[in-house]
Amino acid sequence: MKEINQILISPLVSEKTTKMAESNQYVFRVHPKANKKEIKKAIEDWYGVEVLEVKIIKIPPKKRRLGRISGWRKGYKKAIVKIKKGQRIELAPT
């Protein structure tokens, strides 16, 4: 897996992740087979910041129902990335 756009799928934006951004932590949805080293290199190359720490969380698939029809919501992998103090990642233009 070499391409940055294959490793980083999308940033996750919510109230919780916005608060985490104040403490230099950003959350991204990543490829299920990406490891910490690949994620760190992808963030540093794409955003031009220095990554201090990468934490990975695997979200399992969950069973969902709509009336009598039941199915599964897909699981995914997300990464919490801590960057050097004083640097920022601009996720959405304000």
Biotite code that builds the C-alpha atoms (Angstrom):
import biotite.structure as struc

atoms = struc.array([
    struc.Atom([0.000, 0.000, 0.000], chain_id="A", res_id=1, res_name="MET", atom_name="CA", element="C"),
    struc.Atom([1.821, 3.080, -1.228], chain_id="A", res_id=2, res_name="LYS", atom_name="CA", element="C"),
    struc.Atom([-0.657, 5.817, -2.194], chain_id="A", res_id=3, res_name="GLU", atom_name="CA", element="C"),
    struc.Atom([-1.651, 8.391, 0.427], chain_id="A", res_id=4, res_name="ILE", atom_name="CA", element="C"),
    struc.Atom([-5.233, 8.549, -0.850], chain_id="A", res_id=5, res_name="ASN", atom_name="CA", element="C"),
    struc.Atom([-5.525, 4.778, -0.319], chain_id="A", res_id=6, res_name="GLN", atom_name="CA", element="C"),
    struc.Atom([-4.321, 4.984, 3.299], chain_id="A", res_id=7, res_name="ILE", atom_name="CA", element="C"),
    struc.Atom([-6.275, 8.074, 4.428], chain_id="A", res_id=8, res_name="LEU", atom_name="CA", element="C"),
    struc.Atom([-9.940, 7.648, 3.525], chain_id="A", res_id=9, res_name="ILE", atom_name="CA", element="C"),
    struc.Atom([-11.399, 10.732, 5.229], chain_id="A", res_id=10, res_name="SER", atom_name="CA", element="C"),
    struc.Atom([-11.157, 12.878, 8.350], chain_id="A", res_id=11, res_name="PRO", atom_name="CA", element="C"),
    struc.Atom([-13.847, 12.225, 10.959], chain_id="A", res_id=12, res_name="LEU", atom_name="CA", element="C"),
    struc.Atom([-15.542, 15.448, 12.050], chain_id="A", res_id=13, res_name="VAL", atom_name="CA", element="C"),
    struc.Atom([-17.834, 15.523, 15.085], chain_id="A", res_id=14, res_name="SER", atom_name="CA", element="C"),
    struc.Atom([-18.188, 17.489, 18.309], chain_id="A", res_id=15, res_name="GLU", atom_name="CA", element="C"),
    struc.Atom([-15.790, 15.146, 20.066], chain_id="A", res_id=16, res_name="LYS", atom_name="CA", element="C"),
    struc.Atom([-13.114, 15.280, 17.342], chain_id="A", res_id=17, res_name="THR", atom_name="CA", element="C"),
    struc.Atom([-13.409, 19.075, 17.148], chain_id="A", res_id=18, res_name="THR", atom_name="CA", element="C"),
    struc.Atom([-12.649, 19.278, 20.882], chain_id="A", res_id=19, res_name="LYS", atom_name="CA", element="C"),
    struc.Atom([-9.733, 16.873, 20.402], chain_id="A", res_id=20, res_name="MET", atom_name="CA", element="C"),
    struc.Atom([-8.314, 19.185, 17.713], chain_id="A", res_id=21, res_name="ALA", atom_name="CA", element="C"),
    struc.Atom([-7.806, 21.839, 20.404], chain_id="A", res_id=22, res_name="GLU", atom_name="CA", element="C"),
    struc.Atom([-5.283, 19.478, 22.046], chain_id="A", res_id=23, res_name="SER", atom_name="CA", element="C"),
    struc.Atom([-3.521, 18.742, 18.707], chain_id="A", res_id=24, res_name="ASN", atom_name="CA", element="C"),
    struc.Atom([-5.255, 15.390, 18.133], chain_id="A", res_id=25, res_name="GLN", atom_name="CA", element="C"),
    struc.Atom([-7.021, 14.633, 14.847], chain_id="A", res_id=26, res_name="TYR", atom_name="CA", element="C"),
    struc.Atom([-9.113, 11.609, 13.863], chain_id="A", res_id=27, res_name="VAL", atom_name="CA", element="C"),
    struc.Atom([-9.062, 9.973, 10.425], chain_id="A", res_id=28, res_name="PHE", atom_name="CA", element="C"),
    struc.Atom([-10.816, 7.000, 8.881], chain_id="A", res_id=29, res_name="ARG", atom_name="CA", element="C"),
    struc.Atom([-8.068, 4.802, 7.418], chain_id="A", res_id=30, res_name="VAL", atom_name="CA", element="C"),
    struc.Atom([-7.673, 1.707, 5.236], chain_id="A", res_id=31, res_name="HIS", atom_name="CA", element="C"),
    struc.Atom([-8.318, -1.508, 7.223], chain_id="A", res_id=32, res_name="PRO", atom_name="CA", element="C"),
    struc.Atom([-4.858, -2.881, 6.408], chain_id="A", res_id=33, res_name="LYS", atom_name="CA", element="C"),
    struc.Atom([-2.888, 0.328, 7.097], chain_id="A", res_id=34, res_name="ALA", atom_name="CA", element="C"),
    struc.Atom([-0.413, 0.244, 9.986], chain_id="A", res_id=35, res_name="ASN", atom_name="CA", element="C"),
    struc.Atom([0.857, 3.031, 12.268], chain_id="A", res_id=36, res_name="LYS", atom_name="CA", element="C"),
    struc.Atom([4.015, 3.716, 10.254], chain_id="A", res_id=37, res_name="LYS", atom_name="CA", element="C"),
    struc.Atom([2.086, 4.081, 6.975], chain_id="A", res_id=38, res_name="GLU", atom_name="CA", element="C"),
    struc.Atom([-0.491, 6.361, 8.608], chain_id="A", res_id=39, res_name="ILE", atom_name="CA", element="C"),
    struc.Atom([2.225, 8.538, 10.178], chain_id="A", res_id=40, res_name="LYS", atom_name="CA", element="C"),
    struc.Atom([4.064, 8.913, 6.855], chain_id="A", res_id=41, res_name="LYS", atom_name="CA", element="C"),
    struc.Atom([0.817, 9.664, 4.971], chain_id="A", res_id=42, res_name="ALA", atom_name="CA", element="C"),
    struc.Atom([-0.199, 12.429, 7.435], chain_id="A", res_id=43, res_name="ILE", atom_name="CA", element="C"),
    struc.Atom([3.270, 13.996, 7.389], chain_id="A", res_id=44, res_name="GLU", atom_name="CA", element="C"),
    struc.Atom([3.436, 13.967, 3.570], chain_id="A", res_id=45, res_name="ASP", atom_name="CA", element="C"),
    struc.Atom([-0.147, 15.125, 2.948], chain_id="A", res_id=46, res_name="TRP", atom_name="CA", element="C"),
    struc.Atom([-0.476, 17.856, 5.598], chain_id="A", res_id=47, res_name="TYR", atom_name="CA", element="C"),
    struc.Atom([3.190, 18.787, 6.171], chain_id="A", res_id=48, res_name="GLY", atom_name="CA", element="C"),
    struc.Atom([3.099, 18.407, 9.970], chain_id="A", res_id=49, res_name="VAL", atom_name="CA", element="C"),
    struc.Atom([5.209, 16.441, 12.446], chain_id="A", res_id=50, res_name="GLU", atom_name="CA", element="C"),
    struc.Atom([3.336, 13.457, 13.916], chain_id="A", res_id=51, res_name="VAL", atom_name="CA", element="C"),
    struc.Atom([4.226, 12.544, 17.511], chain_id="A", res_id=52, res_name="LEU", atom_name="CA", element="C"),
    struc.Atom([1.865, 9.623, 18.122], chain_id="A", res_id=53, res_name="GLU", atom_name="CA", element="C"),
    struc.Atom([-0.638, 7.412, 16.270], chain_id="A", res_id=54, res_name="VAL", atom_name="CA", element="C"),
    struc.Atom([-3.351, 5.368, 17.996], chain_id="A", res_id=55, res_name="LYS", atom_name="CA", element="C"),
    struc.Atom([-5.491, 2.914, 16.020], chain_id="A", res_id=56, res_name="ILE", atom_name="CA", element="C"),
    struc.Atom([-9.027, 1.802, 16.861], chain_id="A", res_id=57, res_name="ILE", atom_name="CA", element="C"),
    struc.Atom([-10.980, -0.889, 15.000], chain_id="A", res_id=58, res_name="LYS", atom_name="CA", element="C"),
    struc.Atom([-14.726, -0.257, 15.073], chain_id="A", res_id=59, res_name="ILE", atom_name="CA", element="C"),
    struc.Atom([-16.570, -3.600, 14.701], chain_id="A", res_id=60, res_name="PRO", atom_name="CA", element="C"),
    struc.Atom([-19.589, -4.096, 12.409], chain_id="A", res_id=61, res_name="PRO", atom_name="CA", element="C"),
    struc.Atom([-22.944, -3.637, 14.156], chain_id="A", res_id=62, res_name="LYS", atom_name="CA", element="C"),
    struc.Atom([-26.304, -5.245, 13.518], chain_id="A", res_id=63, res_name="LYS", atom_name="CA", element="C"),
    struc.Atom([-29.023, -2.798, 12.429], chain_id="A", res_id=64, res_name="ARG", atom_name="CA", element="C"),
    struc.Atom([-32.765, -3.187, 11.820], chain_id="A", res_id=65, res_name="ARG", atom_name="CA", element="C"),
    struc.Atom([-35.285, -1.297, 9.740], chain_id="A", res_id=66, res_name="LEU", atom_name="CA", element="C"),
    struc.Atom([-38.663, -2.807, 10.554], chain_id="A", res_id=67, res_name="GLY", atom_name="CA", element="C"),
    struc.Atom([-38.463, -6.531, 9.834], chain_id="A", res_id=68, res_name="ARG", atom_name="CA", element="C"),
    struc.Atom([-35.382, -6.161, 7.656], chain_id="A", res_id=69, res_name="ILE", atom_name="CA", element="C"),
    struc.Atom([-32.096, -6.625, 9.462], chain_id="A", res_id=70, res_name="SER", atom_name="CA", element="C"),
    struc.Atom([-28.577, -6.147, 8.211], chain_id="A", res_id=71, res_name="GLY", atom_name="CA", element="C"),
    struc.Atom([-25.098, -5.104, 9.207], chain_id="A", res_id=72, res_name="TRP", atom_name="CA", element="C"),
    struc.Atom([-23.421, -1.720, 9.303], chain_id="A", res_id=73, res_name="ARG", atom_name="CA", element="C"),
    struc.Atom([-19.847, -2.034, 8.106], chain_id="A", res_id=74, res_name="LYS", atom_name="CA", element="C"),
    struc.Atom([-16.984, -1.864, 10.554], chain_id="A", res_id=75, res_name="GLY", atom_name="CA", element="C"),
    struc.Atom([-14.008, 0.412, 9.926], chain_id="A", res_id=76, res_name="TYR", atom_name="CA", element="C"),
    struc.Atom([-10.621, 1.446, 11.259], chain_id="A", res_id=77, res_name="LYS", atom_name="CA", element="C"),
    struc.Atom([-9.835, 4.909, 12.586], chain_id="A", res_id=78, res_name="LYS", atom_name="CA", element="C"),
    struc.Atom([-6.613, 6.551, 13.676], chain_id="A", res_id=79, res_name="ALA", atom_name="CA", element="C"),
    struc.Atom([-6.108, 9.233, 16.313], chain_id="A", res_id=80, res_name="ILE", atom_name="CA", element="C"),
    struc.Atom([-3.065, 11.284, 15.334], chain_id="A", res_id=81, res_name="VAL", atom_name="CA", element="C"),
    struc.Atom([-1.259, 13.612, 17.746], chain_id="A", res_id=82, res_name="LYS", atom_name="CA", element="C"),
    struc.Atom([0.836, 16.335, 16.115], chain_id="A", res_id=83, res_name="ILE", atom_name="CA", element="C"),
    struc.Atom([3.518, 18.699, 17.386], chain_id="A", res_id=84, res_name="LYS", atom_name="CA", element="C"),
    struc.Atom([2.318, 21.641, 19.486], chain_id="A", res_id=85, res_name="LYS", atom_name="CA", element="C"),
    struc.Atom([1.884, 24.821, 17.471], chain_id="A", res_id=86, res_name="GLY", atom_name="CA", element="C"),
    struc.Atom([1.033, 23.022, 14.216], chain_id="A", res_id=87, res_name="GLN", atom_name="CA", element="C"),
    struc.Atom([-2.483, 22.661, 12.781], chain_id="A", res_id=88, res_name="ARG", atom_name="CA", element="C"),
    struc.Atom([-4.260, 20.524, 10.230], chain_id="A", res_id=89, res_name="ILE", atom_name="CA", element="C"),
    struc.Atom([-6.892, 22.450, 8.278], chain_id="A", res_id=90, res_name="GLU", atom_name="CA", element="C"),
    struc.Atom([-9.669, 19.875, 7.761], chain_id="A", res_id=91, res_name="LEU", atom_name="CA", element="C"),
    struc.Atom([-12.373, 22.234, 6.518], chain_id="A", res_id=92, res_name="ALA", atom_name="CA", element="C"),
    struc.Atom([-11.912, 25.809, 5.327], chain_id="A", res_id=93, res_name="PRO", atom_name="CA", element="C"),
    struc.Atom([-13.594, 28.287, 7.663], chain_id="A", res_id=94, res_name="THR", atom_name="CA", element="C"),
])
